[in-house]
Amino acid sequence: MANPLFDRLFGIHAGKATPFLHLPDGEIVTHQDFLGRAAQIANVFAQTGLEPGDRVAAQVEKSPEALALYAACVQAGLIFLPLNTAYTADELTYFIENSGASVVVCDGRREATLAPIAKRLGAAVETLNGDGSGTLMDQAAAMPVAFATVERKGDDLAAFLYTSGTTGRSKGAMLTQDNLLSNAETLVREWRFTDSDVLLHALPIFHTHGLFVASNVTLAAGGSMIFLPKFDVDVVLEKLPQATTMMGVPTFYTRLLGDDRFTRELAEPMRLFISGSAPLLAETHVQFEQRTGHRILERYGMTETNMNTSNPYDGERRAGTVGFPLPGVELKITDAESGEVLPQGEIGQIEVRGPNVFKGYWQMPEKTAAELREDGFFITGDLGRIDEDGYVHIVGRNKDLIISGGYNIYPKEIELVLDEQPGVLESAVIGVPHPDFGETVLGIVVPVSGQSPDLEAMMVAVQQSLARFKHPRKLILLDELPRNTMGKVQKNILRERYKDMFVG
């Protein structure tokens, strides 16, 4: 096959005047129109001298043209580098320099800031605004709507995704054509996507969830998307009756549940609700099922691997778990020191191997060697266990492990107890420095709106449920937890905020 990723996601729709993107204003972009835009962008890049393997960095707002930019890079054999729209100029400098990007596509409002940085680093700058205007599309408008697809092999690189970099510099995960394609095709089968599906898409497309899961799965199945620029509860409720499926982060579902207009009647025609990118509270699972009759399907993936596991489409979708390894994906729980596989039920580090696992970190051979074993298993950095029924439970991140007085403490275990207490919406447990124990446990609790949880009663509940060494030294009430753009709690921010609480 000349270009497996393009041919099997995009090329199969050539000439189809069927709907692909349903836009908020009612406009419909057909598969044919979309591929025409992508070809025009690919022609722009070819005319400017870009060659297969060159990197294209993009920090742009979500739009049909932004998605076409991804397709154009695939068709032209370029490596696509989507960047979070919240990144600062300093962060972008690092990404552009580290990736060696030949072109930076940015929102017009950032051109003045980025142009001198890009020029210093030898990269050209094009603009692409949220409304589809900008220098890139101005040039594209004069280009043919056909492009000779560049030949690529399955193990050729298709994209870089930079990790969040909570400790040290972000790492560029190198994803191949086969990584992206194998995962998309597996998820189509596992989640029963067809060309009749209409996905409500309110996720950003600079992240693997919105780009390489939601968009790729829809393309592979030949379906269509209600393509929203962001999650707006009013718009989502308006568009939901036109959809058959939805992918979201937990925040999407809690916001829907917080609105009385989200009823069983409204959700009933939907085929599937999927959640990921951050853990879904068991309480949200229960409330959602009670309200709608639907049980949310939760799965587990990451930047370096795309999706690794999923709760079953048919069968029990078990709250608090991320289901089973996907077909073709091997998952094991190992001891962090020895690398030996642990007995079933014990907590250890999660390692995965499969066609979805990335090729390594760009220009970081030491990091690659430390996290990607020679036998192909990737050390995810997540802690987990496999229960007696084979369901995978995520306990936390290795870096979130608390070691107090020589004891290993897993925050999730304490958070589960805190979350069950009256008036508690959610919690986060962290380790902070302590003069005697090295670290001690601190619990941060977010109350349900309008309620005031009894912290003393919560302490009693913890004491009754957990061994003494796991008890929080203190509980703190906060209005909300700090989160990144995909809804993950940023415990590093909490650790920094409270690092001096018991020392000094």
C-alpha positions in Angstrom: 0.0 0.0 0.0 1.4 3.4 -1.0 0.6 5.2 2.2 -1.3 3.0 4.6 -2.5 5.7 7.0 -3.8 8.0 4.3 -5.2 5.3 2.1 -7.2 3.5 4.8 -8.4 6.6 6.7 -8.7 9.3 4.1 -8.3 7.8 0.6 -11.2 5.4 0.9 -13.5 8.4 1.0 -12.3 9.9 -2.3 -15.2 11.1 -4.5 -17.7 10.6 -1.7 -20.2 13.5 -1.4 -21.4 12.0 1.9 -21.4 14.1 5.1 -18.2 14.1 7.2 -18.3 17.2 9.4 -21.6 18.8 10.6 -20.7 22.3 11.8 -22.5 24.3 14.5 -24.0 26.8 11.9 -25.6 23.9 10.0 -22.9 23.8 7.2 -21.9 20.3 6.1 -18.4 19.4 4.9 -18.5 16.3 2.8 -15.7 13.7 2.7 -15.0 14.9 -0.9 -14.8 18.6 0.1 -12.6 17.8 3.1 -10.1 15.8 1.0 -10.0 18.6 -1.5 -9.0 21.1 1.3 -6.4 18.6 2.5 -4.9 18.2 -1.0 -4.7 22.0 -1.5 -2.8 22.3 1.8 -0.5 19.4 0.8 0.2 21.2 -2.5 1.2 24.4 -0.6 3.7 22.4 1.4 5.1 20.7 -1.7 5.4 24.0 -3.5 7.4 25.5 -0.6 9.9 22.6 -0.7 8.9 20.4 2.2 9.9 16.8 1.8 8.7 13.6 3.4 9.8 13.3 7.0 9.9 17.1 7.6 8.0 18.3 10.7 5.0 20.6 10.6 4.1 22.2 14.0 0.6 23.5 14.5 -0.8 25.6 17.3 -4.3 26.4 15.9 -7.9 26.6 17.0 -10.1 23.7 16.2 -11.7 24.0 12.7 -12.3 21.8 9.6 -9.2 23.4 8.1 -7.1 22.4 11.2 -8.2 18.8 10.8 -7.5 19.0 7.0 -4.0 20.2 8.0 -3.4 16.9 9.7 -4.8 15.0 6.7 -2.5 17.0 4.4 0.6 16.1 6.4 -0.3 12.4 6.2 -0.9 12.6 2.5 2.4 14.5 1.9 4.4 12.2 4.1 5.1 15.0 6.7 5.3 14.5 10.4 2.4 16.3 12.1 3.1 18.0 15.5 -0.1 19.3 17.1 0.5 21.7 20.0 -1.8 22.7 22.9 -3.3 26.1 22.3 -2.4 27.1 25.8 1.3 26.8 25.4 3.4 29.9 25.9 6.0 31.4 23.6 8.8 29.9 25.8 7.2 26.4 25.6 6.7 26.7 21.8 10.4 27.7 21.4 11.4 24.4 22.9 9.0 22.4 20.8 10.0 24.1 17.5 13.7 23.8 18.3 13.5 20.2 19.6 11.4 18.9 16.7 13.3 20.8 14.1 10.0 21.9 12.6 10.3 23.3 9.0 6.9 25.1 9.2 4.9 26.5 12.2 1.2 27.0 11.6 -0.3 29.3 14.2 -3.3 31.5 14.9 -2.9 35.0 13.3 -3.0 36.6 16.7 0.2 34.8 17.6 2.1 35.5 14.4 3.9 38.6 15.7 5.2 36.6 18.8 6.1 33.4 16.9 7.6 34.8 13.7 10.9 36.0 15.2 11.2 32.7 17.2 10.6 30.6 14.1 12.9 32.7 12.0 15.8 32.2 14.5 15.1 28.5 14.4 14.9 28.3 10.6 11.2 27.6 10.4 8.6 29.3 8.1 5.4 30.6 9.6 1.9 30.3 8.2 -1.3 31.4 9.9 -4.6 29.5 10.2 -7.4 31.1 12.2 -10.4 29.4 13.9 -12.7 30.7 11.1 -10.5 29.0 8.4 -8.9 32.3 7.2 -5.1 33.0 7.2 -2.1 32.8 5.0 -2.2 29.0 4.7 -5.7 28.8 3.3 -5.1 31.9 1.1 -2.4 30.0 -0.7 -4.4 26.8 -0.7 -7.3 28.4 -2.4 -5.2 28.7 -5.6 -4.1 25.1 -5.5 -5.5 22.0 -7.2 -7.9 19.8 -5.1 -5.9 16.7 -6.0 -2.5 15.7 -4.7 -0.4 12.7 -5.6 -0.1 10.8 -2.2 3.4 10.3 -1.1 4.5 6.8 -0.5 5.1 5.8 3.1 5.7 2.5 4.9 3.9 1.4 8.1 6.9 2.1 10.3 7.5 5.6 8.9 6.7 8.4 11.4 3.4 10.1 11.1 3.2 12.3 14.2 5.0 13.7 17.2 3.1 14.2 20.4 4.8 15.9 23.2 4.2 14.7 26.8 2.9 17.1 29.3 6.4 17.4 31.0 5.3 17.6 34.6 8.9 16.6 35.5 11.7 17.8 33.3 11.4 18.7 29.6 8.6 17.4 27.5 9.4 14.4 25.4 8.4 14.0 21.8 6.7 10.6 21.4 7.3 9.4 17.8 4.2 7.7 16.4 4.3 5.7 13.3 1.6 5.1 10.6 1.0 1.6 12.0 0.7 2.9 15.5 -2.2 5.2 14.6 -3.8 2.9 12.0 -3.8 -0.3 14.1 -5.4 1.5 17.0 -8.1 3.2 14.9 -9.1 -0.1 13.3 -9.1 -2.0 16.6 -11.3 0.6 18.2 -13.8 0.6 15.3 -14.2 -3.2 15.8 -14.3 -3.1 19.7 -16.7 -0.1 19.9 -18.9 -1.2 16.9 -18.5 1.9 14.8 -20.1 2.0 11.4 -20.7 4.4 8.6 -24.0 5.2 10.2 -22.5 6.6 13.3 -22.5 10.3 14.0 -20.0 11.2 16.7 -20.5 14.3 18.8 -17.0 15.8 18.8 -16.4 18.5 21.4 -12.8 17.6 22.2 -9.7 19.6 21.3 -7.7 18.1 18.3 -4.2 18.9 19.6 -4.5 15.8 21.9 -4.5 12.1 21.1 -8.1 11.7 22.4 -9.7 14.2 20.0 -7.4 13.6 17.0 -6.1 10.1 16.9 -9.0 8.4 18.7 -12.2 10.3 17.9 -11.3 11.6 14.4 -9.4 8.5 13.2 -12.1 6.1 14.4 -14.7 8.1 12.6 -12.7 8.2 9.4 -11.9 4.5 9.6 -15.6 3.6 10.0 -16.7 6.1 7.3 -19.0 7.9 9.7 -19.5 11.6 10.4 -18.9 14.1 13.3 -20.8 16.9 14.8 -17.7 19.1 14.9 -17.9 21.6 17.8 -15.1 24.1 18.5 -15.3 23.3 22.3 -17.6 21.8 24.9 -20.5 24.1 25.5 -23.3 22.4 27.4 -26.1 24.4 25.6 -24.8 23.4 22.2 -24.1 19.8 23.2 -27.7 19.4 24.5 -29.0 21.0 21.3 -26.9 18.7 19.0 -27.2 15.5 21.0 -30.4 14.3 19.3 -28.5 14.3 16.0 -25.7 12.1 17.3 -25.3 8.4 17.9 -22.1 8.4 19.9 -20.1 10.8 22.1 -16.5 10.8 23.3 -15.5 13.0 26.2 -13.5 13.7 29.3 -15.2 13.2 32.8 -15.9 16.9 33.0 -18.2 16.7 30.0 -20.4 14.1 31.8 -20.5 15.9 35.1 -21.5 19.1 33.4 -24.3 17.3 31.6 -25.5 15.7 34.8 -25.5 19.2 36.4 -28.1 20.3 33.8 -31.8 19.3 34.3 -32.3 19.4 30.5 -30.1 16.3 30.2 -32.8 13.7 30.5 -33.3 10.0 29.8 -35.5 10.9 26.8 -32.7 13.1 25.3 -30.0 10.4 25.8 -32.0 7.4 24.9 -31.4 7.3 21.2 -27.6 7.4 21.7 -25.7 4.2 21.0 -22.6 4.8 23.1 -21.0 7.3 25.5 -17.2 6.9 26.0 -15.0 8.6 28.6 -11.2 8.9 28.9 -8.1 11.1 29.5 -8.8 11.2 33.2 -10.4 8.8 35.7 -14.2 8.8 35.9 -15.6 8.9 39.5 -17.7 5.8 40.4 -20.4 8.2 41.5 -20.5 9.7 38.1 -20.9 6.2 36.6 -23.9 5.6 38.9 -25.6 9.0 38.4 -25.2 8.8 34.7 -26.8 5.3 34.5 -29.6 6.3 36.8 -30.3 9.4 34.7 -30.0 8.0 31.2 -30.1 4.2 31.3 -26.6 4.3 29.6 -23.5 3.0 31.2 -20.4 5.0 30.2 -17.6 3.0 28.6 -14.3 3.9 30.1 -11.0 3.1 28.5 -7.2 3.8 29.1 -4.6 5.2 26.9 -1.7 7.6 26.8 0.4 9.8 24.5 2.9 7.1 23.7 0.4 4.3 23.0 -3.0 5.7 22.1 -5.5 3.2 23.6 -4.4 0.2 25.6 -7.5 -1.1 27.3 -11.3 -0.7 27.2 -14.3 -1.8 29.1 -16.3 -4.2 26.9 -19.0 -3.0 24.5 -20.9 -6.2 25.3 -20.6 -7.2 28.9 -20.1 -5.5 32.2 -18.6 -2.0 32.1 -17.2 -2.0 35.5 -16.9 1.4 37.3 -13.5 2.1 38.7 -11.8 0.0 36.1 -10.5 0.6 32.5 -11.6 -2.8 31.3 -9.4 -5.3 29.5 -6.4 -5.1 27.2 -7.4 -4.4 23.6 -6.9 -7.2 21.0 -3.2 -7.3 20.1 -2.1 -5.4 23.2 -0.3 -7.2 26.0 -0.5 -5.7 29.5 1.4 -6.8 32.6 1.9 -5.6 36.2 5.5 -5.6 37.2 7.7 -4.8 40.2 9.4 -1.5 39.6 12.8 -2.6 40.9 13.1 -6.1 39.4 10.8 -5.9 36.4 9.3 -9.2 37.4 5.6 -9.9 36.8 3.6 -9.6 40.0 0.9 -12.0 41.2 -2.6 -11.2 40.1 -4.2 -8.6 42.4 -1.0 -7.0 43.5 -0.2 -3.3 42.7 2.8 -2.6 40.4 3.8 -0.6 37.4 1.8 -1.1 34.2 3.8 -2.2 31.1 2.2 -2.6 27.6 3.3 -4.0 24.3 1.6 -4.0 20.9 1.3 -2.4 17.5 0.0 0.8 19.2 3.2 1.4 21.2 5.3 4.3 19.9 8.8 4.1 18.4 10.6 6.1 21.1 11.3 9.7 22.1 12.6 12.1 19.5 16.4 12.7 20.1 16.2 11.2 23.6 17.8 7.8 23.3 18.5 7.6 27.1 14.8 8.3 27.9 13.7 5.8 25.2 16.0 3.1 26.6 14.8 3.8 30.2 11.1 3.5 29.3 10.9 1.2 26.3 12.3 -2.2 26.9 14.3 -4.1 24.3 11.5 -6.7 24.1 9.0 -4.0 23.1 7.2 -3.5 26.5 6.7 0.2 27.4 6.9 1.2 31.1 3.9 3.5 31.3 4.6 5.1 34.6 1.2 4.2 35.8 0.5 2.0 38.8 -2.2 -0.6 38.6 -3.5 -4.0 39.3 -5.6 -6.7 37.6 -8.5 -8.1 39.6 -9.7 -11.7 39.7 -12.0 -11.1 36.7 -9.2 -9.6 34.5 -10.3 -6.0 34.8 -7.5 -3.5 34.9 -7.5 -0.9 37.7 -5.4 2.3 37.5 -4.1 3.2 41.0 -2.1 6.3 40.1 1.2 7.5 38.6 4.5 6.2 39.8 5.5 9.8 40.6 2.3 10.1 42.8 3.3 7.2 45.0 3.8 8.3 48.6 6.5 6.8 50.7 6.0 7.6 54.3 8.2 6.1 57.0 9.2 3.4 54.6 5.6 2.4 53.7 4.3 2.6 50.1 1.0 4.5 50.0 -1.2 4.5 46.9 -3.3 7.8 46.8 -6.2 6.2 45.0 -7.0 3.9 47.9 -7.5 6.9 50.2 -9.3 8.9 47.5 -11.9 6.2 47.1 -12.7 6.4 50.8 -12.9 10.2 50.8 -15.0 10.3 47.7 -17.7 8.1 49.3 -18.2 10.6 52.2 -21.3 12.8 52.4 -21.0 16.1 50.6 -17.8 15.2 48.8 -17.6 15.7 45.0 -14.1 14.5 44.6 -10.7 14.4 46.3 -7.0 14.3 45.6 -4.4 12.8 47.9 -0.7 13.8 47.7 2.5 13.3 49.5 4.2 16.4 51.0 7.6 16.7 52.9 7.6 15.7 56.6 10.6 16.1 58.9 10.1 12.6 60.6 8.6 10.4 57.9 10.1 11.9 54.7 6.6 12.3 53.3 3.2 12.4 54.9 -0.3 12.2 53.4 -2.4 15.3 52.7 -6.0 15.0 51.5 -7.6 17.7 49.4 -11.4 17.6 49.3 -13.8 19.4 46.9 -17.3 19.7 48.3 -20.5 19.2 46.4 -21.8 22.7 45.5 -23.6 24.2 48.5 -22.5 21.6 51.0 -19.9 21.6 53.8 -18.5 18.2 54.4 -17.6 17.3 58.0 -13.8 16.9 57.9 -13.7 15.3 61.4 -16.3 12.7 60.4 -14.3 12.0 57.2 -11.1 11.4 59.2 -13.0 8.9 61.3 -14.2 7.1 58.2 -10.6 6.9 56.9 -9.4 5.6 60.2 -12.0 2.8 60.2 -11.3 1.8 56.6 -7.5 2.1 56.3 -4.3 1.2 58.2 -2.9 4.0 60.3 0.1 4.7 58.1 -2.3 5.6 55.3 -4.2 8.2 57.3 -4.0 11.8 56.0 -2.1 14.1 58.3 -4.6 16.8 57.4 -7.7 17.4 55.2 -8.1 20.6 53.2 -11.2 21.9 51.5 -10.8 23.5 48.0 -13.4 24.8 45.6 -11.8 22.9 42.7 -8.8 20.9 41.8 -6.2 22.2 39.3 -6.6 20.3 36.0 -4.9 20.3 32.6 -6.9 20.8 29.3 -7.9 17.2 29.2 -9.2 17.2 32.7 -6.4 15.4 34.5 -5.8 16.6 38.1 -2.4 18.3 38.2 -1.0 16.9 41.5 2.4 18.5 40.8 0.7 21.9 41.3 -0.8 20.7 44.6 2.5 19.3 45.8 4.2 22.6 45.1 1.4 24.6 46.8 1.5 22.6 50.0 5.2 21.5 50.1 6.0 23.6 53.2 2.9 22.7 55.3 4.8 20.4 57.7 8.3 21.6 57.4 10.2 24.8 58.0 
